[in-house]
Amino acid sequence: LSASSLFQAIEVGDLDQKIRIAEELDGNIIRCIDDQNANHVVQKCIECMPQQHISFIYQNMYGHVVELSAHQYGCRVIQRVLEYCNHPSIQKNILSEIMEQIYWLAKDQYGNYVVQVSHTLYYVLVLYIIINQSLTAAWRSAFAVCNYKAIRTGIRQSSLEEHLA
């Protein structure tokens, strides 16, 4: 079947038919997203199917979100995920990967669209992730400074004790 006929079947078919089509994509999601025509089938699955039947699509994207966001077809698929997915843990996982490279994606010719959709639809969650990442980095930095001072103080203390002995 052609991509356009699959596209139509997902759009107007019954749930069993949609599930069978989606299951055919399993294991080939990244390859489909990279394809000029097949990416539309993946997008239509995300738009038209209950999330419990397409969770494998999201799982296959994990670890590839930044790469897909910067791809001419992948950016559209990631945008559909952001627009249609309402599962909190999936949203958080996808957005976390985007936030790791947000500055680079914002400058990318395709990634900037993903950043715009992320900001528009998930402003509060994006803000939370940025703050959380900033605080985590700040805590790591503060811990490293405190740890360095404690080690330096310990070395001075042991040197002093050796010198006085």
N, C-alpha and C positions, 0 to 999 in steps of 0.2 A: 504494500500500500504506500502511496505517496504521503509526504508530510501534510499536504493540504487535506487529504481525505482523513488522516488521523486527527488532524486539527478539528475538522467538522464533527467527527465521531465523538471526540471528547466534549465538544461544545453542546451537542444535542442528544448524544446517546444515553442509554440508561446506565445506572451505576455499575452493574456487572460488566458491561462493555467497557466502560471507562477504566475499571480496575484491571481488566485483562490487558488493555493497551498500556497502562502505566507500568504493569509488571514486566512488560517487554523491554522497558527502558532500564530496568534495574541492572546495575553493573556497567551501564554505558552512559551514565548521566553526564559526566564531564565531556565525553566525546560528543554527545548530543548537543550540549550547550555550545561547544566549539563549532558546530555545524550551522551553516547559513539558514537551513530550513528546519532542521530538527530542534533547534532552540525554541522555535515557536510552539512545538508540541509540548516541550517541557513547561513553557510559560502557561500554556492552556491548562495543563494538569494542575499547576499551582493555582490558577484562577478558578477552576471549575470543580475540583475534587475535594472531598473531605480530607482534612490533614492526616487522619489516622491511616489513610490508604496511600499516602505519598511521603511518609516520614523518611523512607529510604532516599528520596531526592535530597532532603536537607542533610541527612547523614553523609551522603557522598560529597556534599559541598564543603563540609567542615575541613579546615586546613587548606582550602583552595579559594576562600572568599575574596581575598585581596587580588589574587591572580584573575579570578572571574570578573571582579569589579572593574579591572583595567582592560577587559577584553571587549571588543565591539559588540559581541552577542551576549557574552556573559553578564555585562553590566545590566542588560535588560532583564535577564533572569533574576539577578539579585534584586533589582528594583521590584519585580513581581513578588518575590519572597517578602520583602519589606512591606509591600502594600497589602498582601493577602494573608500572610501568616499571623495567627493570633495566639500562638502557643508561646508563653513567656520564656521558657528555657531555650527554645529555638531562636526567638528574637534576640535574647541576650547573647547566645553563642555567635550568631551572625554579626551582630553589632559589635561585639568584643573584637572580633577579627578586623572589622572595618576600622575601629578606633585605634588599633595597634599601628595602622599605617594611614591614619586620616589625613595627615599633612601631605603625604606623597599622593594619595588618591585625589585630594582636592586639586592638585596641579595636573593630574592626568586627564587626557582628553575624554576618556570614558568614565573613569573613576569619579570625576567631579559630579556626574549625574547621580551616582550612588550616594555620595556624601550629601547632596542636596535633599534627596528623598529621605535619608536617615535623619537629617536635621529637621525636616518638615514634619515627618510622621512620628518620630520618637524623641522629640526635643528633651523631655524630662529624663528618659532612659539614657540618652546620649550624654546629657549633662552629668547624670549619676556615674556613668562609666568613666568619663573624663576626670571627674573629681576623685573617684575611687583610685584610678590609675595614678593621679597626681599625689594623692595622700600616700598611697603605697610606695611610690618613688621617694617621697619626702621622708617617710618612716625608714625606708632602707638607707637613705642617705644619713639620717640622724643616727640610726643604729650603727652604721659604719664609723661615723665620727666618734660616737661614744665608745665603741669597741676599740678603736684606735687609741683613744685617750686612756682607756683602761689598760690596754696592753703596754703603752708607753709608761704609764704610772707604775705598773707592775715591774717593768724592767728597771726603772729608776729605783724603786723600793728594794728590789733584790740586789742591785749594784751597791746601794747604800749599805745594806745589811752585810754584804761581803766585805765592803771596805772597812766597816767598823769592827768586824770580827777579828 
